Amino acid sequence: MRRVAVVGFAQRQALDFPGSPTCVELLVPIFAECFAQTGWTKDDIGFWCSGSSDYLAGRSFSFVSAVDAIGALPPVVESHVEMDAAWAMYEAWVKIQTGEVDTALVYGFGKSSAATLRRILALQLDPYTMTPLWPDTVSLAALQARAGLEAGRWSQADLAAVVATNLTRAVTNPHAVRAASMTPEEVASLPAYADPLRALECAPVTDGAAALVLAAEDRALESCAQPAYITGFAHAIDAHHLGTRDLLRAPSVQIAAKAAGVTPETVEVAEVHAPFAHQELLVRSELGFTDSTTINPSGGALGGNPMFAGGLIRMGEAASRIWSGQADTVVGHATSGPLLQHNLVCLMTSEPTGGRS
């Protein structure tokens, strides 16, 4: 296996963008920031891969217009996934493993304010029995949260504590769109939004984009003083139909973590992609993390969750803890699909040792 590292990362989030900028206008400054971090130019990138959704953009092949942010000439090797850009990162990692390229730039973008996100995401459901009912994502998450409460898996106080911790940490994150120094009691006093969930227990509808740079080991050291080496990378998926799986479990998280070689007790920091407060508790349980692991020092998805970039942001935020010297072993987690259906886990370390996929 080739040793690959994360060497650059940039993001931009907002509840909405005045003037409704195009995806190209969102991406150009983010690419420029990545180039400034690495000292590279477009010519140094061997592969480009994006994550977005035509359904969210409202037009076919919307990602093609985003390629204009790269530039028409000279031609580039480019690919796309119709899902969160964390999976574009996985594709780029595989591309580097083949030896065809040594570097890659991954990006994701979504303008949720241009549509009714809760309804659009119903298109992820089973097209025969579920989508015709148009159950929205928040209502489905509320059903999952209620099931957990009734089963004793978590309490309302547990959910309030997750929110208070994340939003308080988000205060120090300049990219967060929702941040506040709150106590669990203050969160618990808020009215229900989609019973039993309060509004703050649901990720905000966020516009945004993110980009991340990958490099094989020999190129990584020329662009980053302390690369975040990917020593394990895997994803797994649970059943599509909600009636065929236990909604209080996410086995694919555990499967992906095991395949990536995650040893819970050695992980210092984890960025968990949990769009709802109770889902952080569920993912944390599946990963088996102890209290010694810091979860979501950035504020997580509850502080900002741009569709199709939120998972990639978790990867970049985790990698940044290695760049800053705050941690030596970190995990980035991303989810896609209804109620934690599809999960990806990336293990990163400060040393290029080991390696599983």
N, C-alpha and C positions, 0 to 999 in steps of 0.2 A: 504494500500500500504506500502511495506517495504521501508525504507529510504536507498537509495544507493548513494555512493559517488565515485568520481574519486580520486584515491590516488597515482597513479603513471603514468608516461608517458615518453617515449623516442622515438627519431626519428633519421633517417639518410637519407640525400638527396645528390644526386650528378647528374651532367649531364650525366655521365656514370662512371662505375666502372672499372678501369684498371684490367686486368686479368679475367674479367667476373666472379665474385664470384657467387656461387649458392645462392638460397634463404635461405638455411640453414646458410651459412656464413654471410648473411645479418642480420639474425634474432638473432643468438646466442648472440652477444654483446649487442643487444638492450634488450633482455630478462634479461641479466645480470645487465644492468643499472636499469631496473625496480625493480629487486630484491634488488639491493643496496639501492634504494630510500625507499622501504617499509620495508626492513629488513626481508623479507620473502624468502622462497625457493620454489622450484617447488611443494613440498608437501603441501604448504599452498594454492595452487590454486585449486579451486573446479571445474572449467569449463574453457575450452579454446575454442576460436572461432576466425576464420580467414576470411579475405576478400581478394580475388585475382581473376585472370581470366586465365582459361586454354587457351583461345584464344591468350592472350598476351604472355603466356609462350610457346605456340606452341606444347603442348602435353596434352593428357588426364589426368585428375586427378593429375595435377601438384601440387596441394595444399597438396597432401598426402606426397610428399617428404619433404615439409616444416615442417611436424610434427616431422621429425628427429631432428629439433632444440629443441623440447621439451624433447626428449629422449624416447627410446623404453620401458623402464621399470622404475617404475611400470606403467601400463596402465593408461591413463587419459580419462576423458569425454571430447570429442572434437566435434566441428561442423564447418561448413564453409558456407559462402555466396559467390556467384559468382557476386560480386559487391564491391563497396567501403566498407572498414572495419568499417565505421561509422554504417552501418547496422548490422555488426557483434556485434558492441557495443550494439545496440538495442536488438539483440537476447540474449546477455549475461545479459543485464538488466532484460529482461523478465524471464530468467532462475533463477536469484536471487529472483525475485518476487514470483516465485512458491514455494520458500522455500527449494528447493532441494540442493542448494549450497549457500554459503555466500560470495564467492569470485570468480572472473573471470579475466582472462587475454585475452585481445583482440589484434589481430595484423593483419596488412595488408602489402602487398608488391607487387611491380611491377617493371619490368625491361623494360621500354619503349624503351631503346636504342637497344634492340635486335630485334626490328620489326619496321614496318612503322605504327606508332600509328594512324595517321590520317585515314588510310584505315581500320585498324582493328576495330576501333570504328564505322565504317559503319555497322558492324554486329549487332549493337543495334537497327537499324532502322527496319521498317516494311519489313519482308522478301520477300513479294510478289511484292510490288510496289516501294520500296525505295532502299533497299540493292542492287538489280540488277543494279542500276545506279551508285553505289559506290560513292555517294557524301561524301567527307571527312569532318571531324568535323570543320576544320577551315573555309572552304568555306560556310558551313551551318551557322556558327556563323557570318560570314561576311554578309550573307543575312539578318540575324536577326538584326545586327547592322545597316545595310542600311535601313531596314524598320523603325527602331526607329528614324533615322535621318530624313527620309522623313516625318514621322508623328510628328516631333517636340518633341519627348520624351527626346532626349538628343542631344548634339552637339558634334562636333569633339573636341572642347575645354573641354567639360565635360569628355570625354574619356581620354584625355591627363592628366587632373587633377587627375583622378583615378590612372593612372599609376605613375605619379610623387609622389603622396602621398604614395602608396604602396611600391615602390622601395626605397624611402627615408627611410621609416620605416624599410625595410628589411636590411638596413645597420647595424642595431644593433642586427640582428638575425643571430647567427652563423651558423644556419642550412640552411639559404636561399642560393639558387644557382644563383640567379640573384638579384643584389642590386646596387643602384647608387643614389647619391644625385642629382636629376634632377629637373628642373623647368617644369611646363606644357608647356611653350614655346619651350623648348628644345625637349620635346617629340613630340609636334605638328610639328616640323620641319623635322621629320624623314619621309622617303618615305613609301608609302603604301606597305603592305605585301600581304594581300588579301583584296583588296579594299572593304570597307573603313578602314579596320583594319591595324594598323601598327604592326610590329613584337612584340614590347613590350606590345601591348594590348592583346596579346595571352600568356597564361601560357607556360613556357618553358617545353620541353619534358624532364622529370626528372625521373631518377631511384631513388628508395628509399624504405624505410620500416618504419613502426611505430608500437609501442605497447602501450597499455593503460591498467591500472589495475583498476578494480571495486571492491567495497566491501560494504557489508551491514553495517549499521551504527555502530553496536557494534564492528565489525572488523576494520572499517575504522579508528577509533580513536586510535587503537593500532599501526597503520602503517603510519599515517600522522598527523602532528600537526594541520593543517587546511584543512580538506577535502573539496572538491568541491561537494556539495550535489546536486544530480539531483532531481529537484522539478517539472520538466515537461519534457516529452519526447514523440514525436509523429512524424509520417511521413505520407505523402500523395503523390498521383501520378496523373498526368494529362494524357490526351489522348496520345496514342502511336504514331498515325499517325500525322505527322506535319501539314497536310492539314486540320485537324479537330480541331485545337486549335489556339488561338490568340497568336502568337509568341512574342507579346509585353506584355504578361501577364504570370504569373506563379501562378495561383490560389492555387496550392498545397502548396506553401510556406506559404501563408496566413492561409490556413486550418490547416496545421501542427502547426504553431505558436499559433493559437487560441486554438487548442487542448492541447498544452503544457502549456497553461496559461501564455503566454508571454504578459506582459504589457509594450509596447514600451518605455514609458517615464521613467520606472524604470531601464532599462537595461543600464549599464555603458559601457560595452565592448561587442562587437560582432565579432566573427570570421566567415566571410562569405566565403563560398566555391564558388568562381566565376572564372572559367577558362578564362574568357574573360572580359575585362574592362567594357563593357556595361552591362554585366550580374550582376556585383556588383550593378550598379545603379538600375537595375530591381528588384533584391532581396531586396535591401534596401527599395525600394518603397513598395513592398508587405509586408514587416515586419513593415512598418510604423515608422521607427526610426527617431528621431529628431537629430539635430546637437549636442545634449548633449551626444549621444552615439558614442564612439570611434570605428570605423570600422577597422578591420584588423591591430592591432598594430604590428603584426608579419611580415607584408608585404603580407599576404594572398597567394592565389594560383599564383599570378603573380610573386611572389618571388620564387616559387617552388611548383610543383604539381605532385608528384609521383602517377601514376595511382593506384587506389584501396587502397591508403593510404592517399591521399590528404584530403579527408573529415574527416578521423579520426584525422589527424593532426590539423584540425580546432578545434576539440573537446578538444584535449590536450592543444593547445595553449590557448583556452578560460579558461580551468580549471586552468592553470598555473597563470592566473591573480588573481585568488582567493587565491592560495597557497602563492603568493608573497605579498598579502595584498593590491594590486593595485585596486581591485574592490570587491564588495560584490554580485553583480548580473551580470551574463554574459550569453551570448547565443552562442552556437556553431551551425553552419549550414553546411549541406553537400548536395551535389546534385549528381545525377546519371542519366544516359540516355541522349538522345539527347536534347540539348537546354533547360536545366532546367526542364526535364520531371518529375523527381522523386526527392522529397525534404524531408529532415529530419531536425528537429529543436530540440535542447536540451537546456533546461533552467537549469542553475546551480547557486546556491547561497552559501554563507558562513555559513548559518544557515539551519539546517534540518527541516524547516517548510514548510507547504503546501504540494503540491504533486499532479500532474495531469498526465494523460497519454492518 
